[in-house]
Amino acid sequence: NTRHLIVFAFLVVSVFLAYSNSLNGTWALDDTAIGRYTSIEANLNLRLGYRKVAYLTFLFNKWINPFSVFNYRVTNIIIHIINSILVYWISLVTLRLPKMREKFGRYSYPVAVLTSVAFALHPININAVAYIVQRMTSLSTFFVLLSMLSYLYARTTSDLRLSFTLYVGTAVLILLGIFSKENAVMAL
């Protein structure tokens, strides 16, 4: 649908513009934390700890360019853009559920847009996007949002196999969130 693409494009552009000033900044207390995790090839189990998924993304950035602040922060911005799109989609799907549709169905699009824009551009997210090591928070949010979407679709489908698969997917996504940052346990 064209309306969705317009929202997605707006979120991409607005988030990028809002956080682009951090791209060429210096390491801001991130360098010591990132330095610890960029030398973990030798002993993954010992140094990864509980945040394995997040640390693996740091390794991905190290593989691209270990000393580029730009490299690490672009990844954080991309994750935040995806999270903003997920907030839009969850809001839209929730307001279009059968019990919600009667009261709020006609407002689903503008409410979803406002919700996602508020999430995308709210100043409280600056730490999770601009500080490289806080990618753990953004990744945790990413997996929790995906688990919520999976759960919503599992609850609304009439296909039992698909429903079961989506419930299992929900649990797996929550575990991935927990292995990004422990606060994802709140999704349980």
C-alpha positions as CSV (number, residue, x, y, z in Angstrom):
1,N,0.0,0.0,0.0
2,T,1.3,3.5,-0.9
3,R,0.3,4.9,2.5
4,H,2.6,2.5,4.3
5,L,5.5,3.2,1.9
6,I,5.1,6.9,2.6
7,V,5.2,6.4,6.3
8,F,8.3,4.1,6.0
9,A,10.0,6.7,3.8
10,F,9.2,9.4,6.3
11,L,10.5,7.4,9.2
12,V,13.7,6.5,7.3
13,V,14.4,10.2,6.4
14,S,13.4,11.7,9.7
15,V,15.3,9.3,11.8
16,F,18.4,9.6,9.7
17,L,18.2,13.4,9.8
18,A,17.6,13.4,13.5
19,Y,20.6,11.2,14.3
20,S,23.0,12.0,11.4
21,N,24.9,14.6,13.5
22,S,26.2,11.7,15.6
23,L,27.7,9.8,12.7
24,N,31.1,11.6,12.6
25,G,31.3,12.2,16.4
26,T,34.1,10.8,18.5
27,W,34.1,7.7,20.6
28,A,32.0,8.7,23.6
29,L,32.9,6.2,26.4
30,D,32.1,3.5,23.8
31,D,35.7,2.9,22.8
32,T,36.6,0.9,25.9
33,A,33.4,-1.2,25.8
34,I,33.6,-1.8,22.1
35,G,37.3,-2.6,22.3
36,R,36.6,-5.4,24.8
37,Y,34.2,-7.0,22.4
38,T,36.1,-6.6,19.1
39,S,38.8,-9.0,20.2
40,I,36.6,-12.0,21.0
41,E,37.3,-14.3,18.1
42,A,39.7,-16.4,20.2
43,N,37.3,-17.3,23.0
44,L,33.7,-16.5,22.1
45,N,32.2,-18.3,25.1
46,L,34.3,-16.7,27.7
47,R,33.9,-13.1,26.6
48,L,30.5,-12.9,25.1
49,G,28.6,-13.3,28.4
50,Y,24.8,-13.1,28.2
51,R,24.6,-10.5,25.5
52,K,25.8,-12.7,22.7
53,V,23.6,-11.3,20.0
54,A,24.6,-7.7,20.6
55,Y,28.3,-8.6,20.8
56,L,28.0,-10.5,17.5
57,T,26.8,-7.3,15.8
58,F,29.9,-5.6,17.2
59,L,32.0,-8.3,15.5
60,F,30.1,-7.6,12.3
61,N,31.0,-3.9,12.5
62,K,34.6,-4.9,13.3
63,W,34.7,-7.0,10.2
64,I,33.6,-4.0,8.1
65,N,35.9,-1.4,9.8
66,P,36.9,-1.7,13.5
67,F,38.0,1.9,14.0
68,S,35.2,3.8,12.2
69,V,32.7,5.4,14.5
70,F,30.5,6.0,11.4
71,N,30.3,2.3,10.8
72,Y,29.0,1.5,14.3
73,R,26.6,4.4,14.5
74,V,25.0,3.7,11.1
75,T,24.2,0.2,12.3
76,N,22.5,1.8,15.4
77,I,20.5,4.2,13.2
78,I,19.4,1.4,10.9
79,I,18.2,-0.7,13.9
80,H,16.3,2.3,15.3
81,I,14.6,2.9,11.9
82,I,13.5,-0.7,11.8
83,N,12.2,-0.4,15.4
84,S,10.2,2.7,14.4
85,I,8.6,0.8,11.5
86,L,7.8,-2.1,13.8
87,V,6.1,0.3,16.2
88,Y,4.0,1.7,13.3
89,W,3.0,-1.8,12.2
90,I,2.2,-3.1,15.7
91,S,0.0,0.0,16.3
92,L,-1.8,-0.5,13.0
93,V,-2.4,-4.2,13.5
94,T,-3.5,-3.7,17.1
95,L,-6.1,-1.0,16.2
96,R,-7.4,-3.2,13.4
97,L,-8.1,-6.2,15.5
98,P,-11.8,-7.2,15.4
99,K,-12.6,-5.9,18.9
100,M,-10.7,-2.7,18.3
101,R,-11.9,-2.1,14.8
102,E,-15.4,-1.0,15.8
103,K,-14.2,1.9,18.0
104,F,-10.8,2.8,16.6
105,G,-10.6,1.3,13.1
106,R,-10.9,4.5,11.2
107,Y,-8.2,6.1,13.3
108,S,-5.8,3.2,13.0
109,Y,-3.6,4.9,10.3
110,P,-3.2,8.3,11.9
111,V,-2.7,6.9,15.3
112,A,-0.1,4.4,14.0
113,V,1.7,7.2,12.2
114,L,1.8,9.5,15.3
115,T,2.9,6.6,17.6
116,S,5.8,5.6,15.3
117,V,6.9,9.2,14.8
118,A,6.8,9.9,18.5
119,F,8.9,6.7,19.1
120,A,11.3,7.5,16.3
121,L,12.0,11.1,17.3
122,H,11.6,11.1,21.0
123,P,14.7,12.5,22.7
124,I,14.7,9.6,25.2
125,N,16.1,7.4,22.5
126,I,19.2,9.4,21.9
127,N,21.3,7.2,24.2
128,A,20.2,4.0,22.5
129,V,21.0,5.3,19.1
130,A,24.0,7.7,19.5
131,Y,26.0,5.6,22.1
132,I,27.4,2.6,20.2
133,V,27.4,0.3,23.2
134,Q,23.7,1.0,23.8
135,R,23.0,-1.0,20.6
136,M,22.1,-3.7,23.2
137,T,19.0,-1.8,24.1
138,S,18.0,-1.2,20.5
139,L,18.5,-4.8,19.6
140,S,16.5,-5.9,22.7
141,T,13.7,-3.6,21.6
142,F,13.9,-5.0,18.1
143,F,13.4,-8.6,19.1
144,V,10.7,-7.7,21.7
145,L,8.8,-5.7,19.0
146,L,9.1,-8.6,16.6
147,S,7.9,-11.0,19.3
148,M,4.8,-8.8,19.9
149,L,4.0,-8.8,16.2
150,S,4.5,-12.5,16.0
151,Y,2.2,-13.0,18.9
152,L,-0.5,-10.7,17.4
153,Y,-0.5,-12.7,14.2
154,A,-0.5,-16.0,16.1
155,R,-3.6,-14.9,18.0
156,T,-5.5,-13.8,15.0
157,T,-4.8,-16.6,12.5
158,S,-7.2,-19.5,12.1
159,D,-4.5,-21.8,10.7
160,L,-3.3,-24.0,13.7
161,R,0.1,-24.9,12.2
162,L,0.8,-21.2,11.4
163,S,-0.4,-20.2,14.9
164,F,1.9,-22.8,16.6
165,T,4.8,-21.7,14.4
166,L,4.2,-18.1,15.3
167,Y,4.0,-18.9,19.0
168,V,7.3,-20.7,18.9
169,G,8.7,-17.8,16.9
170,T,7.5,-15.4,19.6
171,A,9.4,-17.4,22.3
172,V,12.6,-17.6,20.1
173,L,12.4,-13.8,19.5
174,I,12.1,-13.1,23.2
175,L,15.2,-15.3,23.9
176,L,17.1,-13.4,21.2
177,G,16.0,-10.2,22.9
178,I,17.2,-11.5,26.3
179,F,20.6,-12.4,24.7
180,S,20.8,-8.9,23.4
181,K,20.1,-7.3,26.7
182,E,18.5,-8.8,29.8
183,N,15.7,-6.3,30.1
184,A,13.9,-8.2,27.3
185,V,12.8,-10.6,30.0
186,M,10.0,-8.1,30.6
187,A,8.3,-9.4,27.4
188,L,7.5,-12.6,29.3
